[in-house]
Amino acid sequence: MTTTAPRDEQLWSRCDGCASLLYRKRLRRNLDVCPECGSHARLDAPERVAQLTDPDSFTPLPDRAVRVDPIGFVDALPYPHRLGAARTGTGLDEAVLCGTARLGGHPVALAVMDFRFLGGSLGCAVGELITRTAERALVDGTPLVLVTASGGARMQEGALSLMQMATVSQALAGLREAGLLTVSVVTDPTYGGVAASFATNTDVVLAESGARLGFAGPRVIRQVTGAALPDGFQTAEYLLRHGQVDLVVPRHALRGRLAALLAAAEAGRRSPVTRPAPGPSAAASPAAGGPARDPWETVRTARHPGRPTTLDYLETTFDGFVELHGDRLGADCPAIVGGVARLGGRPVMVIGHQKGHTTAELVARNFGMASPAGHRKALRLMRLAARLRLPVVTLVDTPGADPGVAAEQQGQAAAIAENILAMSVLPTPVVAVVTGEGGSGGALALAVADRVLMLEHAVYSVISPEGCAAILWPDSSAAPQAARALRLTGADLCRLGVVDELVPEPRPAAHGDPAGAAELLGRAVAANLAPLLSVPPATLVRRRRQRFRRFGAARSAGPSAVDAAAAPVDPPAATAPARSAAGHRSEVA
């Protein structure tokens, strides 16, 4: 906002976004966000602290900024003169205000940068203060919140200013190793060395609406490349679409979003670890009651467009969902959604495939078929959950992973493989639920779990019936036969030991009573999660490995009911001889 008098004295301000003349008191009540166009004016550090923290809870760190001039830098003015002018003009010792506070009742260590002080530049004193704030968080066992506003490293301190990127980052690494949450709140502008270090290497990156973030500024990029920049380039909203930030949050909602994240982190650290609970029974849970259905009919039910999606369950079964976005490498796959939520009052990380109900929604979500970016996003959230000691709940509903050319170019196979490997050693409880279609490796990438559940009318298979029929039968019209041969229903998979429990659905199926389905799902997940919460991480990982080890060929050494159910079903005799070689082909065909 453009002003001509000190902020506390002026009566009117002009919005830099829409040029509206705004009554200053009204603007202040609106947290310095233009009520006409939504443009967010820059805040100084004391104002930001006042908006985010509980009243009278902020205590500055006792550490004072040391006046430094490491290389005797002089341009139009000696560097010490510039420092003195900045201190006089802002009332701050340096370009960051650090301390401890409470936010939504939760203790936190807080470092807030101030762009007024030499462009919020990162120098030795700023790096030292932020590092000490991180060290204070480590000693106190509290989360760290960083609010960034910076043009980059401080040129007047030469290479020593560059070193602050590593100095602060290693302090954040210590918090990560200790399982303490780190959050950055990116405000306008955040560039250069700050953007390329602690603004983006925290556990969660929130961006205030309209904030700009980047390594090189747009003017530099235009000068170097000569290229026209896309509309909205480097804005928070642009970065969200390209997987660089978790959330874009308007100023009035920042405090609430931060409080929700801090609550989840605090609950995770309070979770007790007691003596190991007894492991699940080797026998599969009995299937839900009701007459046996034809497997092909079950496939069609699992694909019903009205069937509840992951986002539907997040609105009904779970509470307080805060969605986190992006793979941090350049994309945010819409076929995977995930974030922190509560189940029965307990914070959990929920990750699932998202399809949709209408044709437009299905297309926008790629029919729930995740790209490599989606699998990387899921992996990032699972690892965050492990650091914060949050249980993971996955909701599986996909025909399979994205089979497109771009997905292959971006490493689809390796992305799925990395998820499977990481889930095998994830040191936190994992409960997976196949809610609709569980298709191939795209499903397994979210289903290497301590307990695997299936809804009554869901399916889970190595390949779609149509794909199987096209390979092993004359054509895809034999899909109903393939569905029966694949043993893909929940009842079949319980007998095979692949699934631990079949979750009943309201009649006729989940799409007929979504609220009832949500209630049944919530009960089943909570019941299966509860005994896992007291199991030490090493025991969880060992049991999970044992669970999947039993699917090896050794389990077929002796006759059993499970082996009989697992016996392959040959294609019709008329086609078997002619296509015998196809029987050895995999789903990749």
N, C-alpha and C positions, 0 to 999 in steps of 0.2 A: 504494500500500500504506500502510495506517495504521500509524504507529509512535509510540512514546512515549519513545524514547531516541535519541541520535545513531546514525546508521546503522552505523558501525563497531563500536559497543558492544552493540547490542541482539542478543538471541538469537532473537526471534520477531517476525514481522510479520503483520498481518491484511490479507488481500486486500480492496481496495475493491470488487472486482467480485463475488466470491462469498462474502466474509466468512470464508474459510478461514484458519485459523491456520497459518502456514508457518514452518518452520525457516529462519532467515536465511541460513545458509551454503548450504542447498539452493537457496534463491531466487537467491542471487548466482551460483551455478553455472549457473542457468537464465537468466542475463542479466536478472534482475528481471522475468521473465515468470511469472505464476502457473501452476504445473504442473497446477492443477485446472481453471481456466476459461480460461486463455490471456490474461488481462488483462495489459496492458503497463504497468508502473509508470513514472512519469516518471524520467528520468535527468538528472543535472546535466551540465554541459558537459565537465568532466574525465573523467567516467565514459564519456560518449559517445565522446570522442576515443580513450580506451583501447580501447573495443570495436571501433572502426572501423579504426584505423590499425595499421600494422605496428609491432611492439614497438620502443620507443626511437627511433622515426623522427620524432616530432612536434617541431617547433621553433617556439616562439611567435614571432610577428612582433616586431621590436624596438620598434614603435610603441606608446606608452603611451596609454591613454585620457585625454583632456583633461577636467578637471573643468569643467563648464559649467553656467551658470544664466542663460540668455539673457534671460529676461523677469522675473526676480525673483519667481517664483511662490511663493505661500504659501497653504496650506490649513490643516489642523490643525497642520501642521509646516512650517517653511521647507524648500524643496526640497533645499538642500544637506544638511540633517540626514537626509532620507530617503536620499540618495545614500550618505552615510557609513554609515548603518545597513545598507544593502544590501551595501556592500563588506565590512563586518565580518562579516555573516552568511554570505556566500558565499565569501569569500576571493578574489573576482574584482574587477578594476578596473571592469568594466562588464558588460552583459548579453550579451556575446558573447566567445568565446574564438577567436582567429584565429592561423593559422600555416601552415607548410608541413609535409608529411608524405609518407609512402609508404603506398599502400593496395593490397595485393596485389602489391607490387613496383612499382607505378606512381606517379610523382611527382604530387602534387596540392596545390593551395592549398585551405585548409579554414577555414570559419567556422562555429562551432557556438554557437547561442544557448542561454541558460540562463534558464528560466522563474522560477527563484528570485529573480533580480535584478529587482525591480520588475515582475514579470510578463513578463519578457523584452521589455519595451517598447522601441520603436524611437525613440531620441533622436539628437541630433546626434553624440555620441561613438560610438554604435553604428553609425550610418550611415557615419561616417568610417572606422571600423575595417574594416567589410565592404568599403567602396569600396577601401581600400588593399590589402585581400586580393585583390580582383579585379584591381587594377593590378599586383600582384605576379605573379599568374597570367599576365597579359598579357606582362610582361617575361620571365618564365621560360618562356613557351610551354607552360604546363601547364593541365589542366582545373581548374575551380573546383567545389567541392562545398559547398553551404550546408545546414546542418541547422537547421531553424526550430522555434521554440517561443516563441510570443509572443501577448500579448493585443491588440497593435496599437501604434499610434503613442503616444509619451509625452506625455500632456496637459500636464505641467509645463513643456514647452518650446514650447508654442503652435504657431504655424504653421511654425516652423523644423523641428519634428519631422515635420510633414507633408511638407516638402520632401525629407526623406531618402528617401521612396519614389522620387522622380525621381533623386536623387543616385546611389543604388545601381543603379537601372535603367539609367542612361546608362553606368555602368561595365560592366554586363552586355552592353549593346549593343556596346561595344568588343570584348569577347571574341567575340561572335557574328560581327562583321565580320572578325575574325582567324581564324575557323574553329576556335575552341577550345571544347570541350565544357563546358557548364554544367549542373549537376544540383542540384536541391533535394531534400532528404529532409525531408518534412513529418512532424513529430512532434506529440504532443498537449500543449497545444492550439496552433493557429496561426490567428489571426484578424486582422481589421482591416487596417491599412496594410501589414503584412508579407504577409498573404495576397494583398492586392491589388497587390503589386509583385514583389519578388524570389522569393517562395515559389512563384509560379505562372508567371513569365515566363522561366524557364530552359528549356533544350532538352528536358530530361527531368525529370518530376516523379514522384518515388517517395513513397509514403506508408506510414508504419509502420502495422501492423495496429492498428485501433481509434483511430487519430489522428483528431482533429476539425479541420476546415478550413472557413473561411467568412469573408465580409466582415463581416456583422453576426452577433452572437451569438444563440443561440436565445432567450434571455430578451428581448432587444431586439425580435426578430421577433414574438414573441408579444404583447409590449406594443403594438407599432405596428399589427399586423394583426388581432390577436384570434383568429388561426387556430390550430387544432391542427396540430402538426408531424408529418410522416410518421415512422414507425418508423426508427430509425437515421439520422435526418436529420443531414447534415454529417459523418458518419463517413467514414473512408477507403473503406469498402466501398460506401457509398451514392454517393460521388463517382466511384468507378470505373464504376459502372453508368451514370452520367450524363456520362461522357466527360471528367471534369475532371482525372484523374490517369492516368499511364501504367501504374503498377503499385502494388499493395498488397503489401507484403512483411513477413513476420514478422521480428522483431528478429534472430533467429539467422541469417537469410538475407540481411540487408542488405549485409553486407560482401562476400559473394560476388556479389550482383547489381551492386554498384558496381564491383567489380573487373572484371567482364565488360564493362561499359560503358566503363571506362577503357582496357581492353585494345583494344577496337575503335577508340576515338578515337586511341590512340597508334599503332596499326598504320596508320590512315588518314593520319596526318601523316608517317609514315615512307615511304609509297609514293612511289617515284621517278617523276619526269616526265622522260622522255628524248626523243629525236628521234621524230617522228611515225612510227607504224607504217603500212605500206601499207593502204589501205582495202580493204573487202571487194570481191570480184569482182562485176561487174555481173550476171553470170549466176547464176541461182539454183542452189543446191546440188542435186544429183540426189536424187530421192525415194528413200526406203527401198525395198528390193527386195520382191518378193512380187507375187502376181497382183492385178490391179485389182479393187477392191470396189465394189459399188453404193453411191453416196453416201448413200442413205437408211439402208443398213445401217451405214455409218460414223456417221451421226447417232445411231442407236440405241446404238452402242458407246460413243460419247462421253458418253452420258447414263447409262451403266450404273451402278447404285448402288454397285457394288463398286470402281469406279474410284478410284485413289488421289486424295486431296484435298491441298490445300496443307499442312494440318497433318501429314498422313502423310509428305509429302516433307520437311517440316521435321524430322521425327523420323529420317529415313533418309538422305536426300541431304545434309542440312546437319547441323552440330553446334552445340551450345551456344546454342540459340535462346532469346533473351530477348524475350518479347512486350511490345509497347508499345501502350497503349490510348488511345482517346478522341480527339475532334475539338476539345476545349477549349471547345466552344460549347454543350454540353449533352447529348451522346449518344455512345455507343460502339457503332457498327454491328457486329453479329456476323458479317455477311456478308463483311467484310474483316478479315484478320489480317495483322499485320506486326511486324517488329522486327529486332533485330540477331542475326546467326548467322554461322557460319563455313562456308566452302566450300573444302575442300582447305587448311585452315589460314588462309585469308584472310578477314577480317571483311567481311561484305556486309550490306546492308539488304534483307531479303526481304519482299515485300508480295504478297498474293494473295487471290483469292476463296476462300471456304470454304463448301462445301455440307454434306456429311455422308453417312453411309451408311444410316442408319435414317430412318424417317418422322419420328420425334421430332427427330433431329438436323437434318434438312432444314428442318423447320418453324422450329426455333429459329434457324437460320442464314438464314432467308428464302430458301432454295433458292439461296444464293449471289448473290442480287440485292441489290446495294449501295444503301443510302439516300444522300442527300446527306452525311450524317455520315460514312459509310464512305469516300466519295470525299475528303472533307476530311481524314479521318485519314490516308489514303494520301498525300495531298499534303503534309501536315505531316511525315510520315516521309521522303518523298523529299527535301524541302528540308533536313531534318536531315542526311540522308546526304550531300548536296552540301556542306554546311558542314563536315562531318567528313571529307570526301574518301573516302567509302565508295562502292563500286559498288552499283547497284541491280539486283536481280533480281525480276521480277514473274512471278507464276504466274496465268494467266488461265483461269477456269472459271466462266462465268456464262451463264444464258439471256439476260441483259440487265440493265439497271439496274432498280431497284424502280419499278414503274409505278403505285404507289398514290397516293391523294389526298394523304396526309401528305407524301410525297416531293415532290410537285409544289408544295405549299404551302411547303416548306422550300427550294425552289430547285434541283430536281434538274438541270435543264438547265444552269444556271449553274455548278453544282458540277462537272459533267462537262467543260464548256467550260474551266473554270479548270485542271483537271488536264491536259487536252490542251495548253493553252497553256504551262503551266509545264514539262511534260516536253519541249516543243520547245526550251526554252532551259536545261534542267538541265545544269549544268557537271560532270557525273560520268557514267561509263559506265552504260548501261542495257541489259540483256538481258531481253527478254520471252519467255515460253514459254506458248503456248496448250496447256494440258494436257488440256482436255475440251471444253466448249462456249465458243466465243468469240462472244458475242451482242451485236451492235450497238454503240452508243456506250458501254454499260457495260463492254464488253471493251476498246475503244480507249482508255478513260480510264486503263488500266494498260499500254497497248501502244505508245505512241509512243516507240520505242526505237532504239538503234543497230543491234541485231540482233534480229530476230523469228523465233523458232523455233516449230515445232508438233510435237506428238507425232503419230505415224503415224495414229492413229485419232481425232484431234481434228478439230473443225470450227470455221470462223471465217466469219461472214457478217453482212451488213447487217441481216438479219431472220431469224427462225426459218422453217423450211420451212412450218410450219402457218400462220404469219402471212402469208407470201407467197402461199400457196395461197388463203387466205380473201379476199385482195385481188384477185388476178389470175386466179384460177380460180373455178369455181362455188362451191366450198366447201373446207374444210380437208382433206377426204379426198384431195385431190390433192397432199398434202405430199411423197410420194416423187417426183413429177414436179418439184415446186418444188426439192427438194434437188438433183436433177440439173441443173436450169437455173441454180441460184445459183452453181455452181462453188465450193463451200464446203469441199472437202477439201484436205488439205495438198498433195497432188500438183498440184491445180489452182492453188492459191495460190502455190506455188513457180514455176510457169510464168508466172503473172501478175506476179511480182516482189513481191507483198505479203509473202511469207514468204521468209526467207533459207535456211532449212535444215529438213529434215524429220527428226525424231528417231525412230529405229526403236523399236518396242515388242516385248517378248517375245511369243511365240505363246501363245494366240490374240490376247491384247491385255493392256494394263497390269493390268487387274483379275485376270487369271489368274496373274500373277507380280509382285506389287507391289515386291518387293525388286529383281528384275531391272530393272523399269521405273525405279526410283529410281537405280540405278547408271548406266543409260544416260542418264538426264536429267542427272545430275551431271557425267558426262563431257562431254556436249554443251555445257552451260552454261559449264563451266570452259574448254573449248576456244574458245568464242566470246568469252568475257570476256577471256582472256589478252592478245590483241593490242590490246584497247582500253585497257588499263591504262596504257600508255606514251604515249597520245595526249593532247596538251595540251587543256585544256577548250575553248578557242575553236575548235580544229579539230574536236573531237567535235560541238559544237553546229552548226558549219557543215555537216559531213557528214550529220548527222541531218536538217537542213533540206533538204539536197539529196536525201536518200533519199525524203522524202515529197513533194518538189516533182515528182518524176518521175511521180507518179500523176495529174498534171493532163491536160487534154484534148490538150495539145500532143504527148503521146507517141503519139497516134493518127494523126499526120500522114502516116505512111508505113506500108505493109503490112508486117507481121511476124508471126512465130509467136505472139508475145505478144498482138498485136492480134486475131488469129484466135481465140485461146482466150478473149479477153475479149468476143467478139461476143455480143450478147444472144440468148437462146433464146426464141422466141415461144411463147405458150401455144397449145393446140390450136386449129386453124383454126375449129372450130365455135363456140368461145367468144370468139375474138379480136375480131370486129367488134362484138359486143354490149358488150364491156368495154374498148373501145379507150381510153376516157377514164381507166380505172383504171390503165393502163400508166404514167401520169404521176404517180400517187400514190406517196407515200413510205411508209416504215414507220410513220409516225405514224397512218396510217389504220387 
